[in-house]
Amino acid sequence: MGQKKDLTGSEKSKIVRYLAEACSSLKIAKLLKRDHRTIKRFIQNSQQGRKKRVEKPRRKITAHELRKVKRAAAKMPLATSLAIFQSCNITGVPKSTRCAILRDMAKVRKAERRPPLNKTHKLKRQDWAKKYLKTDFSKVLWTDEMRVSLDGPDGWARGWIGKGQRAPVPLRRQQGGGGVLVWAGIIKGELVGPFRVEDGIKLNSQSYCKFLEDTFFKQWYRKKSASFKKNMIFMQDNAPSHASKYSTAWLARKGLKEEKLMTWPPCSPDLNPIENLWSIIKCEIYKEGKQYTSLNSVWEAVVAAARNVDGEQIKTLTESMDGRLLSVLAKKGGYIGR
């Protein structure tokens, strides 16, 4: 008997919508013509979150190779495990094994920052999840801005540091630093942008709307069909320039109002899949502690990294929304991770 196929993104979306309509798992299985156990397993996994990893026997490497890895970790601070092993000409070692080996001789520097959630925030996040349970997320355009600096995000740089080794001191500039503000969107398997905000422009309500007009609306939205525009839902967070009365009224004149403009809960970057896209791009442009000498060079790096993100990666991010909604409900509005 052949291996059974996994649930598709479309089937997962339907399961979430059927659950919102108070359908039982048995009824959902009959509607989708899938095994009842498959449906129950998906519902349980979505509510329980990530399962604990089962430790597997790591691949053995020789003592000579181990010494080479240790020397490479000392010479290449903040490098990834893959870069360290490649510099030693050690191939065929899975990431889990590389990291397990490096943990015995090094550590990862990581800074995690996220806004705190109070009781009101959690209630609003739950209300938001309930409101959009029946939404077809393939029609939602997820948008956000990201600032990239010449030297990397503050507190972001991380990588393996050999025990007893000091972290390198990054280049410090007396003047002439700064960064580039980037806007982009993702919908289904498509990347919109990225678009660069003009240097020196601070995004208030007026400049934000003008920016959208010159980039998003003129270069992308106007080329779409009338049926696409009719069904598309525009998502943006609650930044002051986004949520102001001026911006809301301006978007309404563009046809993005009421149900076509998604409401957004406070302090919820973990619910926006484009944040994962920013992480992919930043990991690429700042790998091995890379720094830049000009704003144009860091912008070119962002464009190149964005081109390397394929449609399947973007589709994976946008199709994760059903699971995110179930998770935020299961955690009673708490953070779900990304």
C-alpha positions, 0 to 999 in steps of 0.5 A, spaced: 500 500 500 502 506 498 504 512 503 498 516 504 498 523 502 499 529 507 493 534 508 494 540 503 494 547 505 487 548 502 485 542 506 487 545 513 484 551 511 477 548 510 478 544 517 479 550 521 473 553 517 469 547 519 471 547 526 469 554 526 462 552 524 462 547 530 463 541 526 465 535 529 472 531 527 468 525 524 464 530 520 470 534 517 473 527 515 467 525 511 466 532 508 474 532 506 473 524 504 480 523 509 481 518 514 478 520 521 485 519 524 488 524 520 483 530 521 484 528 529 492 528 528 492 535 525 487 538 530 491 535 536 498 538 533 495 545 532 493 545 539 499 542 542 504 546 538 511 543 537 512 536 539 519 535 543 524 533 539 526 526 540 534 525 540 537 521 535 544 518 535 549 523 532 553 521 526 560 520 529 566 524 526 573 523 528 578 526 533 582 530 527 575 533 524 573 535 531 579 539 532 579 542 526 571 544 527 574 547 534 579 551 531 574 553 525 569 556 531 575 560 534 577 563 527 570 564 525 566 567 530 558 568 529 559 564 523 553 558 522 554 551 523 554 550 516 559 555 514 564 552 520 563 545 517 564 547 510 571 551 512 573 544 515 571 540 508 566 536 513 560 534 508 554 530 509 553 532 517 546 534 518 544 541 522 542 537 528 548 533 529 553 539 527 549 543 532 550 538 537 557 537 536 558 545 537 554 545 543 560 541 547 565 547 545 561 553 543 555 557 545 550 561 541 549 568 542 542 570 541 537 576 543 530 576 543 526 582 544 518 582 543 513 587 546 510 584 553 502 582 553 497 584 558 490 581 559 487 586 554 492 584 549 491 577 550 483 578 550 484 582 543 488 577 540 483 571 542 478 576 539 482 577 532 483 569 532 475 568 532 473 573 528 478 571 522 477 563 523 473 562 517 478 567 512 481 564 506 488 567 507 490 566 500 487 572 499 490 576 504 496 581 503 500 581 509 505 587 509 510 590 513 516 595 514 523 593 516 529 597 517 536 594 515 542 598 517 549 598 515 552 594 521 546 589 522 540 590 527 542 592 534 542 586 538 541 581 533 548 578 531 549 571 533 553 565 531 557 560 535 563 562 539 568 558 542 569 557 549 574 561 552 574 566 545 571 573 546 566 575 541 569 580 535 568 587 536 564 590 530 566 596 526 564 602 530 562 609 525 563 616 528 558 618 523 555 616 516 552 610 519 544 609 518 540 604 514 534 603 509 527 602 510 524 597 506 516 595 505 514 589 502 508 584 502 506 577 501 500 574 498 499 566 497 506 564 494 507 571 491 512 577 494 510 584 493 516 588 492 521 590 496 520 597 495 525 602 498 523 608 502 526 614 500 532 616 505 531 621 510 523 620 509 520 619 516 513 615 515 508 619 517 500 618 515 501 623 509 508 620 507 506 613 508 500 614 503 504 617 498 509 612 498 504 606 497 501 610 491 508 611 488 510 603 489 504 598 491 498 601 487 502 604 481 507 598 480 503 592 483 496 593 485 494 597 478 496 591 474 491 586 478 484 584 475 478 586 478 476 580 481 483 580 484 482 587 487 474 585 489 477 579 494 483 581 496 484 583 504 489 588 506 493 587 512 497 592 516 499 593 523 498 598 528 503 603 527 501 610 528 502 612 520 498 606 518 492 606 523 491 614 523 484 617 521 488 620 515 491 613 512 484 609 514 480 614 510 485 614 504 485 607 503 478 607 504 478 611 497 482 606 494 477 601 496 480 598 502 475 599 507 471 595 512 472 587 511 477 589 505 482 592 511 484 587 516 483 589 523 490 587 527 491 586 534 496 590 539 503 587 540 502 581 535 508 581 530 508 573 531 501 573 528 504 576 521 508 571 517 512 577 513 516 577 520 519 570 518 520 573 511 524 579 514 528 573 518 530 569 512 532 576 509 536 578 515 540 571 516 542 572 508 544 579 508 548 579 515 551 572 515 557 571 518 557 578 521 557 582 514 557 589 515 556 594 509 559 601 507 553 604 504 546 605 504 546 603 496 550 596 498 545 594 503 539 595 499 542 591 493 543 586 498 536 586 500 534 585 493 538 580 492 536 576 498 529 577 496 530 574 489 532 568 492 526 567 496 522 562 492 514 562 491 514 555 495 517 558 501 512 564 501 506 559 500 509 556 506 509 562 510 502 564 508 499 557 509 501 557 516 496 562 518 490 557 520 495 553 525 497 560 528 490 562 529 489 555 533 495 556 537 493 563 539 486 560 541 489 554 545 494 559 549 489 564 550 492 569 547 499 568 549 505 568 544 505 562 539 512 563 537 514 564 530 
